[in-house]
């Protein structure tokens, strides 16, 4: 007899998501939709190792990022878990540079790891879905417009009808700070401005004041990022400010070109906007930046973000490799949408149909299951002895949309009983007609 005191209490570490099978089906559908959308734009799949040498993975890390790294030793190797897909991409491009054709367009969908404080909607293990375009020496600004086109297509495919892709250019903000003699504080100011929609205007003013920015300049910054109007009206207003800083003017031109090309790529104006508050707190963004919001669920925050970076692999090679890309934090997005009951899903089960034999002889059921599977119908079989109520409860529990009941009558007539689990409707049909009914 086993000693119950030796049993280990089963539990999952905080910050690690485990879904029930029905929710996992929905999650997988979202993941597959994103994958197909990325491939539609010609992006190639890339799956780098989850574990890398620490000195390779941490070449660019520092501050809070380095504190969140899962790092360990095995024998005499110093190893770490990847914390995003960008650094592994940089390593890959530097390592296989001579084998690649540029621009190199890749997507990566997989788990990453960050040892941050676990809380609702924030995970230590989570899926990121990245897409990036890497240039050799230079990268046309048209590529910056492709990214919103990908975002638009992806979120439409995910079933969302009301979202906004916010676009800005860091050069505009940096040029503004230069004109205000604040270039030495530009990185800190960008991080503060990026929080304005989360913490509010007064809190931003307070943080800028602590940073040492005078009241008059703070008001100018707030007035600047609060410019209203359509995308074209905002661009016009920027030009009319008369700021002569070359970085500022370059940023306006790039942003105007991106807006023009976004429209040429078929993204309606209702789905994107120039938003001067979008700064992206990470300091490696150098030009165009993006944030995407679901307008019906603004409290979720940005669901897709990214931007342009001048030199992807500067810590691994002397070659100049500019890039642009975005990332969807799928695990967090799924959690947040589930919380507000906003998951868009066609199905909750991998099985299209469950076959339930009424008698003990199951040979005919096995043959029918094989025929249905050959017709690309995902088919489950209930093989255990149980009462009909339990068998039907099994189908209901796993959200299987159809049940086929096979008993003596069905064997004699050659017509099977097909039950629609959603409507309760039952029909007597041949195997061929069942295939047509399920695929309809």
Secondary structure, DSSP 8 states (H G I E B T S, - for coil): ---GGG-------TTB----HHHHHHHHHHHHHHHHHHHHTT-EE----SEEEHHHHTSS--HHHHHT--EEEETTEEEEE-S-SHHHHHHHHHHTGGG--SSEEEEEEEEEE-----BTTB-SEEEEEEEEEE-SS---THHHHHHHHHHHHHHHHTT--SEEEEEEEHHHHHHHHHHTT-GGGHHHHHHHHTTHHHH-HHHHHHHHHHHT--HHHHHHHHHHHT--S-HHHHHHHHHHT----HHHHHHHHHHHHHHHHHHHTT--GGGEEE-TT---S-TT--SEEEEEEEGGGGGG--SEEEEEES-TTTTT-SS---EEEEEEEHHHHHHHHHHTT----S-S-S-SEEEEESSS--HHHHHHHHHHHHTT--EEEE-S---HHHHHHHHHHTT-SEEEEE-HHHHHHS-EEEEETTT--EEEE-HHHHHHHHH-
